[in-house]
Amino acid sequence: MALHKVTETYKVNILGQEITYTNRFIRHTKGTAYGFKPAPHLVSGSSHLFKYEYIHAMLPPTLFISSTSGKKYIVPTWQEVHPETTLNDIEWIKPEKIEVPVEKDVWKFESSSDPGHFYTVKKSGLKLTCNCSGFYRAKDRNKGCKHVQEVRKQLN
């Protein structure tokens, strides 16, 4: 069983005017070949094997059928799919993990009051600077904030 994306272009003469229209749809076929008897006004037709793209780094695709509407979805992305879709009709794309280059003489500290927010301590020559508000409020810039003091302990 497979899903095929079908494109059919028709030319019809209606009241002396020639009209061209295109139908695009997904068809479920029991075999790998798509066979049909073309209509007399069919200009062109094409059929391609169709796969849904599922992009997720960790979880494999799973199919879910809603008991209320009877529609089928790929979860956890909740992408609605053709009712005859199987797991073989889904292409799982795992995004590549992007490695962030580690800078020399740069330290990052996560905020204790706001998790997910980071402060950066940079060293240029003998001077250490931090982008937190505590660094600018400090009376003695040589001592700096707690992040700068932590880096000084690591360096000594």
Secondary structure, 3 states (H helix, E strand, C coil): CEEEEEEEEEEEEECCEEEEEEEEEEEEECCCCCCCCCCCCEEEEEEEECCEEEECCCCCCEEEECCCCCCEEEECCCEEECCCCCHHHEEEECCCCCCCCCCCCEEEEECCCCCCCEEEEEEECCEEEECCHHHHHCCCCCCCCHHHHHHHHHHC
